[in-house]
Amino acid sequence: MLEQARKRPSDHGPTAELIDHVRTMAFEELPAATIDRSVDLVLDHVGVALYGATFEWSRIAQHLVESERCAPEATIYGGGCTSIRNAAMANGVAGHAIELDDTHDESLTHPGCVIIPTALAVAEFMNASGGDCLTAIIAGYDAQCRIGAVVGRSLVATGLHPTAQLGTFGATVASARLLSLTERQFHNALGLAASMTSGIMKFTEDPDSTMVKRLHAGLPAERGILAARLALEGFDGPSGVIEGRYGYANTFARIDDLSRMTLGLGKQYEVERCSIKLYPCCRMFHSLIEAVTDCRQNEDFDADQIQEIATFGPSNMVDGHMIYRPKSVLAAQYSLPFTVAVATIADPSQPESFNSAAMERSDLLSLSDKVRSTIDPELQALYPEKFPSRVEFRMQNGSVIVRQVLDSLSTPARPIKRDHVVEKFKSVTASVLKSDRQEQILGTICSLPDLPSIRTLTDLLGDDGRH
């Protein structure tokens, strides 16, 4: 009765409707396909993050949290234990370390690198079951991706990074589920989360100092836990925080129509609308890579026969991505000319194709200089429902080789099966895990729906498998 008495008018808008959905979601009522997809996404995240944990930016984050000597509440991937907030932050950085983490195209966000490390950290602390952890992940994806589907494009247009901004909502919901927040506390947590969102796109314009993007997964993961735990302790925040004159959507994106946020609640789960990345570079380039690859596989020509490589796509494929001399790994991964060169004469599926040695290869740089890009109105009209592109290899003899790809492999339109996800997991972890540990982790993740304790998994993710 007290909970009902404290309801306010703003408790009945789209934010309240979304909260009611994610708060009351029951694992046993979720479709089998939704659960299977969430397992795929956990498997993908863990593989990418265990490999990502070996990179410099991940090690900096790990060293920082280990140096704080916090209570050992949750596992650091490939390391020891720390507080749940610090673990989520460090593991979020690792999950976003190499541009191989999943994407939700409509929201323009990477949900897995934020929500999954958050859920694993809180679930480990609470000794939650695998089913409870998966439910929190599915709920977090629904929150982040639905809000993002409303505002994502506008955020990018104003220079805000959607993953950094919207990940806070996804992480908050996943945490709130596992901490068993009440309805009022859910409202408070989301109200607090809205004031914790941050992250700008300046990294796209810097060819050198770009580590900050890796932090754009770690920060929202940490803040989501902070928002949920503050709410659990009684710290309140505004309800109906997405809608209204000073709500998140209007403040950051000048948007009033929030209908997409609640469309098909309980019928369409956003985990099923996510893409698993097969190339360690900007998601906007994936169809372009496949168009280039198709040309190379089906036409006989050498790189020195190319006069110009003309590329066409939506504005987000072009804007901020025409760096011809990248000086950092992220700049290479965000460079359209460099990525096209890699796809033409190297292997775009390998992270090593974007490392410092690759950036010094004269053949790649010479070919990059031949790349031009144009915004195509017809392809623009398909975005963001699709991330389409077209390439034209204009040869010195006057011939033109053309390919267009509307949906790249592993998108919802062209989904991949569990076997392909397992193959990616084994590939990215080959250098960091022994084969027996690979199989242990694979088996444990695939059995998550029936796992009594998530600690069976998290024990395998630390440096020695023990706390």
N, C-alpha and C positions, 0 to 999 in steps of 0.2 A: 504493500500500500504506500509506503514512504517513497519507493522508487517511482510509482505512478504520480504521486503528489508533486514530485519535483520536476515533472516534465514541463518543458517550455514550448512555445509555439514552433520554434525552429527545430524541435525534436521530430517534426513530422514531414520534413522535406526530403530531397534526394539523399543527403548525407545520412539521415536517419534510416532511410530505406536500405541503403548500402550497408550500414552498420548492422541492421537487423539480419540481413542476409549472411554476412560473414561471421557474426557472433553466434548464430544458431545453426550454422552448417554442421551436419552430422556425417561422420565418416562412412557409416554403414548405409547412408542414403545416396552417396555419391556414385555416379555412373562408373562402371569398370574402366571404360576408356579414359575417363578423367584421371582416375587413380594411376592407371598405367602410364599416362603421359607425364604425370608428376614424378613418377619413378624415373622415367627417361631423363627428365630435366635435372633431378638430383644427381643421377649418374654422370650426366654431362658436366654439371657444375663441379662436382668433386674431382673429376679427372683434370679439367682445365685448371682448377685452383691448386691442386697438388703440384702441377707443373709450374703454374704461375707463381707459386710461393718461392721458387728458386731465383726469381729475378730481383734486381737491385732494389727497385721501389718496394717490393714486398718485404724484402729483408730489412729495409729501413723501418717499416711499420712494425715488423715483428720485434726487432731490437728495441724499439721504443717501448712497446707494451711489456716486454719481458723485463726491461730495466725498471719499470714501476713497481715490480714485485707485489702485484695485487693478489688477493685471495684466489687460489686455483679453482675456478668455477667452471671453466669451459676450455676446450682444446684449441690450440693454435695449429693449423694445418702444417704438418711437418715439423712442429716444434713442441713446446711444453704446454702449460696451462696458464690462464690468466683470468681476469674477470670476464663476465659474459659480454659486457659492452666492448671491452678491449679485444676479445676474441673475435667478435662479429666485425669490428673495424678492420683488424689485420686480415681476417679471412675474406672480407669483402674486397680489399685491395688485391689479394691474390686471385680472387675470382675474376677480376676485371683487368688482370695484369697483361694479357696478351691478345686482347680483342678476339677471343674465341668463345665468349659467353653468349648465352641465348638472347634473343631479341623478341620484343613484341612490337611488330612493325607499326601498327596503328597508333600506339602511344609514343613511339620513337624512344622506348626505354629498354634497358637491359634488366629485367626483373630478377633473374636467377642469382646474379652476383651480389645482390642486396638481400633478397628475402631468404634464400636458402642458408647462407651463413648465419643470419639472424635466428632463423628457426632452429638450426642445429645447436647453436650456443644456448639458447633459452631452454630448448628441449633437454639438452644434456644436464643443465642446472636443475631442472624440474624432474629429471628421470622419467620423461614422458615416453609413451610408446611410439613405435614407428607410425602407426595410424594417426595418432594425435599430431605428430610432427608433419605428416603429409597434409593433413587437413588445414593446419596453420599455413603451410606453404600455399595451398590452393586458394585459401582465403586471402592471403597477402597478394598473390597475383591478381585476383579479381579486383581488389581495392586499387592497387597501383595502376593496373592496365586500364581499368574503366575510367578512372579519373584522368589518366593520361590520354585516353582516346578523345576526351573532350578538349584538353588544353595543350597537348604535346606539340602540335605544329606551331601554335602561337608562342609557346615558350621559346622554341628554336628561333623564331622570327625576331624575338626581342633579345636574343643572346643568352638565354638561360638554358642550361643543360637538363633535359628531361629526367635522365636517370638520377642525377643528384637531387633534383627537386622532388620528384614523385616517388622515388625509392623510400623516402621517409614515411610516406603513407603505407606502403606495402610492408615495410619492416615493423611499423607500429601495429598494424593489424595482426601480423603473424605473432608478434610478442604478446599482444593482448589476448589472443586466443589461448596461447600456452600458459599464460598467467591467470586465466579464468576471470578476466575482468567482467564486472557487471555491465549492464546496458549504460548506465550513467557514466561509469568509468571509461567505457569505450568512447563515448562522446567527448569526455575530457581529454582522453589520449589523442584523439584525432585533432581536437582543438589545439592542443599543445604542439602536435606534429607540424601543423600548418605554419607555425612561427619558427620552426627549426629548418625549413627548407632553404637550400642555397645551392649555388653552383653555376658558374658562367662558362660560356663557350670560347673564351679567349684562347684556350689551348689550340684551337684550330688555326690560329693565325701566327703561331710561333713555331718556327722550324726546329727549335732546339729544346727549350725548357717546357716539357709537356707532362712531367710526372703527375701533375695535379689531377689529370683525368682518372688515373688509377684510384685516387682518393675519393672520387665521385661515387664509388660503390661502398667504400668503407665508412664514410661519414654518415650517409643516411641509415646504414645498418646500426651504427652506434646510437644515433639519435632516436631511431624508432624504439629501441629498448629503453632509452632514457625516458621518452614520452610515456610509454606504457607503465614503467615502474613508478614514475611520478604520479600518474593517475591512480595506480594501485594504492599509493600512500595517501591519497586524498587531495592531491594538487588538481585544481579544476582548470578547465579551459572552455572557450566558447563552443556551443553546440551549433549544428548546421554550418560547419566551418567552410564547406566548399561553396555554398550558395550565398547570395546576398550582396549588398553594395560593397562591403569590405570583406567578403568571403574570398577564398583562395582563387577561384576561377576568374572572378572579376578583377581582383587586385593584380594578378600576375598575367592574365591572358585576355582581359576585357571580354569575357564570354558569359552569357546568361543562359544559353540553352544547354542544360545538363542532361537531356533525355538519354544520351548514349551511356551515361554513367549507370543507369539502372535498367537498360534495355536487356530483356531476356534473363534477368537474375534467376539463378537456380536452374536455368535451362541451357545456357551457354557458359561454359567455364573458360576463362581466359588462358589457362595453361594449354588448352588445345589450340590456341591461336598463336602460339609462339614458334619461332624459327630457331633451329639449332645451327650454329655457324660452322661452316666447313672450311672457311678461309680466315686467317688471323689478320683481318683488316676491316676497315669501315664497312658496315652492313650495306651501305648504299652502293658498294662496288660489286656485290656478289653476282648479280645477273650479268654485269659487264664482264667479269672474269669468265663466266661460262660462255658468253658470246665470243670472247677472244679465244678461249680454249677450243670451242667448236670450229672456229676458222682454222686454227693451227692443226687440228686433227683431221680436217677434211680437205684442206687445200695444201698444195706443195709449194712453199716459198721460204726464202731465207730472210733474216732480219735486214740484211743489207740491200734487199730489193724494195724495202718499204720507203715510200716518199713521205707519207703522213698517215697518222692514225687518228681518224676523226671519231669522237664519241658523243653520244646524245643521250639525254636523260632528264629527270626532274631537276629543279633548281637545287635541291638539297644534295644532289650528287655532285654538283659543280661548285657551288658557293663554299668558299673556305677550304677547298680541296686541291687547288691548282698550285701546289708547292713543287717546284722542279728540282730543288736541291735540299731534301730533308736532312736534318742533322741529328734527329733522335729517332728511336724505334717507333714511337707513336706518330711522329710526323711522317715517317715512311708509310705507316699503316693508314694514315689519313690523306696521303698524297695520291690523287687520281693518276697523274702521269707515271709515277713510279710503280703503282700497282698494275697498270696496264702493261708496262715494260716487263714486270715480273711474270705476269700471266702469259706474255708472248714468248719469252725465252728462258724462264726459270719455272719454279714450282710454287704457285700461290697458296698451296695448302700447308706449306711448311713455315713455321715461325722464323726459321733461319733465313728465309728469303727477304726478311725485312730487318735484319740485324745490321750492325755497324759495318761489317765487312761487305754486305750486299750494297750498302749505300755508297761504297767507294768503287764499285765495279763500273768501269768505263762503258761497257756494253749496255748496261742497264741505264746509265745516265744519258748516253747518246740516244737511246731509243725513247727515253722519257721526253727528250727535247722535241720529238716528232709528234707528240700527243697534243691534240686540241680538243676542246669540249664545248658543246653548245646545248643550251636548254631547249628541249623539244616540247612544244605545247601539247601535242597528243600524248606523249609519255607523262608529262606533268599532270594531265587530267586523270591519269590512273593512280597517282600517288596520293595518300600512303597505303591504299588498299593493296597496291602492288609497288614493288621497287624495280621498275623496268629500265632497260637500257638498250642501246643499239651501237654497234661499232662498224666502222668502214675502214678497211685497210686499203689505202690508195697507193698503188704500186707505181714504180718508176716507168713501167711500160704502158701506163695508162689504164690498166685494169683496176677494178674495184671489187673487193670481197666484203660482203655485207652479212651480218647476223644480228638478230634482235631476240632478246630473251625478256619475257614479262615477269616470270616467277622463277627464281633460282631454286635449285634442289634443296630440300629440307625445310621449305616454307610450308604453311598449311595447305597450299594448293598442290604441292609436290612433296608430301611427307616422306620421311625415311623411317625404317623399322628399327626395332630394338637392336638387332644385329649390327646395324650401321653405327648406332650410338656406342655399342660395346667396342666396335672396331676403333672408333675415334678415341674412346677412353684408353684403350691399350696403347694406341699410338702416342698420345700425348704424355702418358705416364711411364713409357718404356725406359726413359732415362732416370726416373726418380723412384721407381718401385721395382722390387724383385717380382718375378712372375707369381710366386705363391701369395705375396701380399696383394697383387693385382686381383687374383682370383678370390681371395678372402673379401676384399672390398666389393667386388662385383657381385658376389653371392649375397652379401649382406644387404646391399642396396636393393637388389632385385627381390629380397624378402621383406623389405620395409613394411608393407601392409600388415604383416603378421608378426612383426618384431615386438617383443614385450618391452624392451628398453632401447632407446636410441643410443645409449652408451655402448652397445655392442658395435655400432658403427663408429662413433667418435673415438673409441679406444684404438681403432685401427688407423686413425688419421693423424695422430701425433708422431713425434719423432721415433718412439720405440713401441708404440701401441699400448703404453701403460701411463696412468696418471702418476 
